[in-house]
């Protein structure tokens, strides 16, 4: 018996500020791991879609108009599927090393939200959701794994979020 198709899927975006250029020796291990980790994601239970350019990943996709920011955006069946992928294997190893490659940012750089099944979020949508999370905290419109909400449609909590960029200096 097949399972019924869910009405909603989980979108996620994770943005990071690079400490060095992607082609630098400092980021070599990270860059070398992109294809293998993405291949695991692509075949993980509950994986639906991920943003990618012609490069096969999204490291060259502009976000917030800042060349030092990179993003990862994907859609999953639910929070359990995303969590299972995030905290296992090579992805877990990369998470443990993220401070080697990315600046520490005080404000939220990742968020989750529910999308209608089949919808593929845009970078502008991801930016809006992240800014909403920063401005209003976790709501059904934009949330985190720590404070998740049930699947469903959600409106912004208090209107559109202000477009605020992270307040850190770019590495030289």
PEBELBEL-V626860 format. One record per pair of residues at least 12 apart in sequence whose C-alpha atoms are under 10 Angstrom apart, sorted by sequence separation. I is the first residue (numbers start at 1). J is the second residue. D is the distance in Angstrom with one decimal. If there is no record, write none. Layout:
i:I j:J d:D
i:I j:J d:D
This chain:
i:38 j:50 d:8.8
i:58 j:70 d:7.4
i:59 j:71 d:6.4
i:129 j:141 d:7.1
i:130 j:142 d:6.9
i:140 j:152 d:8.3
i:141 j:153 d:7.9
i:142 j:154 d:8.7
i:58 j:71 d:6.4
i:59 j:72 d:7.7
i:113 j:126 d:9.0
i:129 j:142 d:5.5
i:130 j:143 d:8.7
i:140 j:153 d:8.1
i:141 j:154 d:5.0
i:142 j:155 d:9.5
i:57 j:71 d:9.4
i:58 j:72 d:6.3
i:112 j:126 d:8.8
i:128 j:142 d:9.1
i:129 j:143 d:8.6
i:140 j:154 d:5.7
i:141 j:155 d:5.8
i:142 j:156 d:8.2
i:57 j:72 d:8.1
i:58 j:73 d:8.0
i:111 j:126 d:8.1
i:139 j:154 d:8.6
i:140 j:155 d:7.8
i:141 j:156 d:5.6
i:142 j:157 d:9.2
i:57 j:73 d:9.8
i:110 j:126 d:9.2
i:111 j:127 d:9.5
i:113 j:129 d:7.6
i:126 j:142 d:9.4
i:139 j:155 d:9.3
i:140 j:156 d:8.3
i:141 j:157 d:7.0
i:110 j:127 d:9.8
i:112 j:129 d:8.0
i:113 j:130 d:9.6
i:139 j:156 d:8.2
i:140 j:157 d:8.2
i:38 j:56 d:8.7
i:109 j:127 d:9.7
i:111 j:129 d:7.0
i:112 j:130 d:8.4
i:139 j:157 d:6.9
i:38 j:57 d:7.7
i:52 j:71 d:10.0
i:110 j:129 d:9.3
i:111 j:130 d:5.7
i:138 j:157 d:9.6
i:35 j:55 d:9.8
i:51 j:71 d:9.0
i:52 j:72 d:8.6
i:110 j:130 d:6.6
i:111 j:131 d:9.3
i:136 j:156 d:9.2
i:137 j:157 d:9.5
i:35 j:56 d:7.6
i:51 j:72 d:7.0
i:52 j:73 d:8.5
i:109 j:130 d:7.0
i:110 j:131 d:9.9
i:111 j:132 d:9.5
i:112 j:133 d:9.3
i:136 j:157 d:7.2
i:34 j:56 d:9.1
i:35 j:57 d:7.6
i:50 j:72 d:7.7
i:51 j:73 d:5.5
i:52 j:74 d:9.3
i:108 j:130 d:7.2
i:109 j:131 d:9.1
i:111 j:133 d:7.2
i:135 j:157 d:9.8
i:136 j:158 d:7.7
i:34 j:57 d:7.4
i:50 j:73 d:5.7
i:51 j:74 d:6.0
i:107 j:130 d:9.9
i:108 j:131 d:8.5
i:110 j:133 d:8.9
i:111 j:134 d:9.4
i:133 j:156 d:9.7
i:135 j:158 d:9.2
i:136 j:159 d:9.8
i:34 j:58 d:9.9
i:49 j:73 d:8.6
i:50 j:74 d:3.9
i:51 j:75 d:8.8
i:107 j:131 d:9.8
i:109 j:133 d:9.4
i:110 j:134 d:9.8
i:132 j:156 d:7.4
i:133 j:157 d:9.6
i:34 j:59 d:9.5
i:49 j:74 d:5.5
i:50 j:75 d:6.2
i:108 j:133 d:7.3
i:109 j:134 d:8.7
i:132 j:157 d:8.2
i:135 j:160 d:9.4
i:136 j:161 d:8.1
i:48 j:74 d:7.5
i:49 j:75 d:5.1
i:50 j:76 d:8.9
i:107 j:133 d:9.5
i:108 j:134 d:6.0
i:112 j:138 d:9.4
i:113 j:139 d:9.2
i:114 j:140 d:8.3
i:132 j:158 d:8.8
i:135 j:161 d:6.2
i:47 j:74 d:8.1
i:48 j:75 d:5.3
i:49 j:76 d:7.1
i:107 j:134 d:6.7
i:108 j:135 d:9.8
i:111 j:138 d:8.8
i:113 j:140 d:7.2
i:114 j:141 d:7.8
i:129 j:156 d:8.6
i:132 j:159 d:8.6
i:134 j:161 d:8.3
i:135 j:162 d:7.5
i:31 j:59 d:9.3
i:47 j:75 d:6.6
i:48 j:76 d:5.1
i:49 j:77 d:9.8
i:107 j:135 d:9.9
i:112 j:140 d:9.2
i:113 j:141 d:6.1
i:114 j:142 d:8.4
i:128 j:156 d:9.7
i:132 j:160 d:7.0
i:133 j:161 d:8.3
i:134 j:162 d:9.3
i:135 j:163 d:9.6
i:46 j:75 d:8.9
i:47 j:76 d:4.7
i:48 j:77 d:6.6
i:108 j:137 d:9.3
i:112 j:141 d:8.4
i:113 j:142 d:5.1
i:114 j:143 d:9.5
i:131 j:160 d:8.6
i:132 j:161 d:4.7
i:135 j:164 d:9.2
i:46 j:76 d:5.5
i:47 j:77 d:6.3
i:48 j:78 d:9.9
i:111 j:141 d:9.7
i:112 j:142 d:5.7
i:113 j:143 d:6.4
i:131 j:161 d:5.6
i:132 j:162 d:7.7
i:134 j:164 d:8.9
i:45 j:76 d:8.9
i:46 j:77 d:4.7
i:47 j:78 d:8.9
i:111 j:142 d:6.1
i:112 j:143 d:5.2
i:113 j:144 d:8.5
i:129 j:160 d:9.2
i:130 j:161 d:8.8
i:131 j:162 d:6.7
i:132 j:163 d:9.0
i:42 j:74 d:9.9
i:44 j:76 d:9.5
i:45 j:77 d:8.5
i:46 j:78 d:7.1
i:70 j:102 d:9.7
i:110 j:142 d:9.6
i:111 j:143 d:5.5
i:112 j:144 d:5.7
i:128 j:160 d:7.7
i:129 j:161 d:8.2
i:131 j:163 d:6.4
i:41 j:74 d:9.5
i:46 j:79 d:9.3
i:69 j:102 d:9.3
i:79 j:112 d:8.9
i:110 j:143 d:8.8
i:111 j:144 d:5.4
i:112 j:145 d:7.5
i:128 j:161 d:6.8
i:130 j:163 d:9.7
i:131 j:164 d:6.9
i:46 j:80 d:8.4
i:47 j:81 d:7.1
i:68 j:102 d:9.7
i:69 j:103 d:9.9
i:110 j:144 d:7.4
i:111 j:145 d:8.2
i:127 j:161 d:9.7
i:128 j:162 d:8.6
i:130 j:164 d:10.0
i:131 j:165 d:8.6
i:41 j:76 d:9.9
i:45 j:80 d:9.8
i:46 j:81 d:5.1
i:47 j:82 d:7.6
i:68 j:103 d:9.9
i:110 j:145 d:9.6
i:112 j:147 d:9.9
i:113 j:148 d:8.8
i:114 j:149 d:8.8
i:116 j:151 d:9.3
i:128 j:163 d:7.8
i:10 j:46 d:9.9
i:45 j:81 d:6.4
i:46 j:82 d:7.4
i:78 j:114 d:8.9
i:108 j:144 d:9.3
i:112 j:148 d:8.1
i:113 j:149 d:8.5
i:114 j:150 d:8.4
i:115 j:151 d:8.4
i:116 j:152 d:8.0
i:127 j:163 d:8.4
i:9 j:46 d:9.6
i:10 j:47 d:9.7
i:11 j:48 d:9.5
i:13 j:50 d:9.8
i:22 j:59 d:8.4
i:44 j:81 d:8.0
i:45 j:82 d:8.9
i:73 j:110 d:9.5
i:75 j:112 d:9.4
i:77 j:114 d:9.8
i:111 j:148 d:10.0
i:112 j:149 d:9.5
i:113 j:150 d:9.8
i:114 j:151 d:5.8
i:115 j:152 d:7.7
i:116 j:153 d:7.8
i:127 j:164 d:9.9
i:9 j:47 d:9.8
i:10 j:48 d:9.1
i:11 j:49 d:9.1
i:12 j:50 d:9.4
i:13 j:51 d:9.7
i:22 j:60 d:9.7
i:44 j:82 d:9.0
i:46 j:84 d:9.3
i:47 j:85 d:8.8
i:71 j:109 d:9.3
i:72 j:110 d:9.3
i:73 j:111 d:9.8
i:74 j:112 d:9.8
i:75 j:113 d:9.5
i:76 j:114 d:9.6
i:113 j:151 d:8.4
i:114 j:152 d:6.2
i:115 j:153 d:7.3
i:127 j:165 d:9.9
i:9 j:48 d:8.3
i:11 j:50 d:9.3
i:45 j:84 d:8.7
i:46 j:85 d:9.1
i:71 j:110 d:9.2
i:73 j:112 d:9.7
i:75 j:114 d:9.0
i:76 j:115 d:10.0
i:113 j:152 d:9.1
i:114 j:153 d:6.8
i:115 j:154 d:9.3
i:44 j:84 d:8.8
i:45 j:85 d:8.3
i:75 j:115 d:8.5
i:77 j:117 d:9.0
i:113 j:153 d:9.1
i:114 j:154 d:8.0
i:41 j:82 d:9.2
i:44 j:85 d:6.8
i:76 j:117 d:9.9
i:113 j:154 d:8.7
i:75 j:117 d:9.5
i:75 j:118 d:9.4
i:41 j:85 d:6.8
i:75 j:119 d:8.9
i:40 j:85 d:8.3
i:41 j:86 d:8.9
i:75 j:120 d:7.6
i:21 j:67 d:9.5
i:22 j:68 d:9.3
i:74 j:120 d:8.5
i:75 j:121 d:8.3
i:21 j:68 d:7.8
i:73 j:120 d:9.8
i:74 j:121 d:8.4
i:15 j:63 d:8.2
i:20 j:68 d:8.2
i:22 j:70 d:9.7
i:37 j:85 d:9.8
i:73 j:121 d:8.3
i:15 j:64 d:9.8
i:17 j:66 d:8.9
i:18 j:67 d:9.0
i:19 j:68 d:8.0
i:40 j:89 d:9.1
i:73 j:122 d:8.9
i:17 j:67 d:8.9
i:18 j:68 d:5.4
i:19 j:69 d:9.7
i:40 j:90 d:8.8
i:41 j:91 d:9.0
i:73 j:123 d:8.2
i:17 j:68 d:5.5
i:18 j:69 d:6.2
i:40 j:91 d:8.8
i:72 j:123 d:9.9
i:16 j:68 d:8.2
i:17 j:69 d:4.4
i:18 j:70 d:7.3
i:37 j:89 d:8.8
i:71 j:123 d:9.0
i:16 j:69 d:5.5
i:17 j:70 d:6.5
i:37 j:90 d:6.5
i:38 j:91 d:9.0
i:73 j:126 d:8.1
i:15 j:69 d:6.6
i:16 j:70 d:5.5
i:17 j:71 d:9.0
i:36 j:90 d:8.3
i:37 j:91 d:6.2
i:15 j:70 d:5.6
i:16 j:71 d:6.3
i:36 j:91 d:9.4
i:37 j:92 d:9.9
i:71 j:126 d:9.8
i:14 j:70 d:8.4
i:15 j:71 d:4.3
i:16 j:72 d:8.7
i:34 j:90 d:10.0
i:14 j:71 d:5.6
i:15 j:72 d:6.5
i:33 j:90 d:8.1
i:34 j:91 d:9.4
i:37 j:94 d:9.1
i:109 j:166 d:8.7
i:13 j:71 d:6.8
i:14 j:72 d:5.2
i:15 j:73 d:8.6
i:33 j:91 d:8.7
i:107 j:165 d:9.7
i:108 j:166 d:9.0
i:13 j:72 d:5.7
i:14 j:73 d:6.4
i:64 j:123 d:8.9
i:107 j:166 d:7.1
i:12 j:72 d:8.0
i:13 j:73 d:4.3
i:14 j:74 d:9.1
i:34 j:94 d:9.7
i:63 j:123 d:6.8
i:64 j:124 d:8.5
i:106 j:166 d:8.3
i:107 j:167 d:8.7
i:12 j:73 d:5.5
i:13 j:74 d:6.7
i:33 j:94 d:8.2
i:62 j:123 d:8.1
i:63 j:124 d:8.1
i:105 j:166 d:7.3
i:106 j:167 d:8.7
i:11 j:73 d:7.3
i:12 j:74 d:5.5
i:13 j:75 d:9.0
i:61 j:123 d:8.5
i:83 j:145 d:8.1
i:105 j:167 d:8.2
i:106 j:168 d:9.1
i:11 j:74 d:5.8
i:12 j:75 d:6.3
i:63 j:126 d:9.1
i:64 j:127 d:7.0
i:82 j:145 d:9.3
i:105 j:168 d:7.4
i:10 j:74 d:8.3
i:11 j:75 d:4.3
i:12 j:76 d:8.0
i:30 j:94 d:7.3
i:63 j:127 d:7.4
i:64 j:128 d:10.0
i:104 j:168 d:9.1
i:10 j:75 d:5.4
i:11 j:76 d:6.4
i:29 j:94 d:9.0
i:79 j:144 d:9.6
i:80 j:145 d:9.5
i:103 j:168 d:8.7
i:9 j:75 d:6.5
i:10 j:76 d:5.0
i:11 j:77 d:8.9
i:79 j:145 d:7.1
i:103 j:169 d:9.5
i:9 j:76 d:5.9
i:10 j:77 d:5.9
i:11 j:78 d:8.8
i:12 j:79 d:9.6
i:30 j:97 d:8.8
i:103 j:170 d:9.0
i:8 j:76 d:9.6
i:9 j:77 d:5.1
i:10 j:78 d:5.3
i:11 j:79 d:9.5
i:29 j:97 d:9.7
i:30 j:98 d:8.6
i:103 j:171 d:8.6
i:8 j:77 d:7.9
i:9 j:78 d:6.2
i:10 j:79 d:6.9
i:48 j:117 d:9.5
i:49 j:118 d:9.4
i:51 j:120 d:8.5
i:79 j:148 d:8.2
i:8 j:78 d:8.6
i:9 j:79 d:9.2
i:12 j:82 d:8.8
i:30 j:100 d:9.3
i:48 j:118 d:8.8
i:49 j:119 d:9.8
i:50 j:120 d:8.6
i:51 j:121 d:8.6
i:79 j:149 d:9.7
i:6 j:77 d:8.0
i:10 j:81 d:9.4
i:11 j:82 d:9.6
i:29 j:100 d:10.0
i:30 j:101 d:7.4
i:49 j:120 d:7.7
i:50 j:121 d:9.5
i:51 j:122 d:8.6
i:79 j:150 d:9.7
i:5 j:77 d:9.8
i:6 j:78 d:9.6
i:10 j:82 d:8.4
i:29 j:101 d:9.2
i:48 j:120 d:9.6
i:49 j:121 d:9.9
i:51 j:123 d:8.9
i:78 j:150 d:9.6
i:79 j:151 d:9.8
i:27 j:100 d:8.1
i:28 j:101 d:9.4
i:78 j:151 d:8.4
i:26 j:100 d:7.9
i:27 j:101 d:5.9
i:26 j:101 d:7.0
i:27 j:102 d:9.2
i:22 j:101 d:9.3
i:18 j:98 d:9.9
i:19 j:99 d:8.9
i:20 j:100 d:9.9
i:21 j:101 d:9.6
i:18 j:99 d:9.8
i:19 j:100 d:7.9
i:20 j:101 d:7.3
i:16 j:98 d:9.2
i:18 j:100 d:9.5
i:19 j:101 d:5.5
i:20 j:102 d:8.2
i:18 j:101 d:6.1
i:19 j:102 d:5.1
i:20 j:103 d:9.5
i:17 j:101 d:8.5
i:18 j:102 d:4.6
i:19 j:103 d:5.7
i:16 j:101 d:9.0
i:17 j:102 d:5.3
i:18 j:103 d:6.2
i:19 j:104 d:9.5
i:16 j:102 d:6.1
i:17 j:103 d:5.4
i:18 j:104 d:9.7
i:15 j:102 d:9.8
i:16 j:103 d:7.3
i:17 j:104 d:8.0
i:16 j:104 d:8.6
i:17 j:105 d:8.0
i:16 j:105 d:8.3
i:17 j:109 d:9.2
i:15 j:108 d:9.0
i:16 j:109 d:6.7
i:14 j:108 d:9.2
i:15 j:109 d:5.2
i:16 j:110 d:8.7
i:14 j:109 d:5.9
i:15 j:110 d:6.1
i:13 j:109 d:8.1
i:14 j:110 d:4.2
i:15 j:111 d:9.2
i:13 j:110 d:5.4
i:14 j:111 d:6.8
i:69 j:166 d:10.0
i:12 j:110 d:7.3
i:13 j:111 d:5.6
i:14 j:112 d:9.0
i:12 j:111 d:5.8
i:13 j:112 d:6.6
i:64 j:163 d:8.7
i:66 j:165 d:8.9
i:11 j:111 d:8.4
i:12 j:112 d:4.4
i:13 j:113 d:9.1
i:64 j:164 d:8.9
i:65 j:165 d:9.2
i:66 j:166 d:10.0
i:11 j:112 d:5.6
i:12 j:113 d:6.6
i:64 j:165 d:7.0
i:68 j:169 d:9.9
i:69 j:170 d:9.3
i:10 j:112 d:6.8
i:11 j:113 d:5.3
i:12 j:114 d:8.8
i:64 j:166 d:9.4
i:68 j:170 d:6.8
i:10 j:113 d:5.9
i:11 j:114 d:5.9
i:67 j:170 d:9.3
i:68 j:171 d:8.1
i:9 j:113 d:8.5
i:10 j:114 d:4.7
i:11 j:115 d:6.4
i:66 j:170 d:9.1
i:8 j:113 d:9.8
i:9 j:114 d:5.6
i:10 j:115 d:6.2
i:11 j:116 d:9.7
i:8 j:114 d:6.1
i:9 j:115 d:5.4
i:10 j:116 d:8.8
i:7 j:114 d:9.7
i:8 j:115 d:5.4
i:9 j:116 d:6.2
i:10 j:117 d:8.8
i:7 j:115 d:8.6
i:8 j:116 d:4.5
i:9 j:117 d:5.4
i:11 j:119 d:9.2
i:13 j:121 d:9.6
i:7 j:116 d:5.9
i:8 j:117 d:4.7
i:9 j:118 d:7.9
i:11 j:120 d:8.3
i:12 j:121 d:9.1
i:6 j:116 d:8.8
i:7 j:117 d:5.3
i:8 j:118 d:8.3
i:9 j:119 d:8.4
i:11 j:121 d:7.3
i:13 j:123 d:8.8
i:6 j:117 d:6.8
i:7 j:118 d:8.9
i:8 j:119 d:8.9
i:9 j:120 d:9.8
i:15 j:126 d:9.7
i:5 j:117 d:8.3
i:13 j:125 d:9.9
i:14 j:126 d:9.1
i:15 j:127 d:9.5
i:13 j:126 d:6.3
i:12 j:126 d:8.0
i:13 j:127 d:8.6
i:11 j:126 d:8.7
i:15 j:130 d:9.4
i:13 j:129 d:9.0
i:14 j:130 d:9.2
i:12 j:129 d:9.7
i:13 j:130 d:8.1
i:12 j:130 d:9.8
i:12 j:142 d:9.5
i:11 j:142 d:9.8
i:12 j:143 d:9.5
i:12 j:144 d:9.1
i:12 j:145 d:9.9
i:10 j:151 d:7.9
i:8 j:150 d:9.8
i:9 j:151 d:7.5
i:10 j:152 d:9.9
i:8 j:151 d:6.1
i:9 j:152 d:9.0
i:7 j:151 d:8.3
i:8 j:152 d:6.4
i:6 j:151 d:9.3
i:7 j:152 d:8.0
i:8 j:153 d:8.3
i:7 j:153 d:9.9
i:17 j:166 d:9.2
i:20 j:170 d:9.3
i:21 j:171 d:9.1
i:17 j:168 d:9.2
i:19 j:170 d:7.9
i:20 j:171 d:6.6
i:21 j:172 d:9.4
i:17 j:169 d:9.8
i:18 j:170 d:8.2
i:19 j:171 d:5.7
i:20 j:172 d:7.7
i:17 j:170 d:8.0
i:18 j:171 d:7.6
i:19 j:172 d:8.4
i:17 j:171 d:8.9
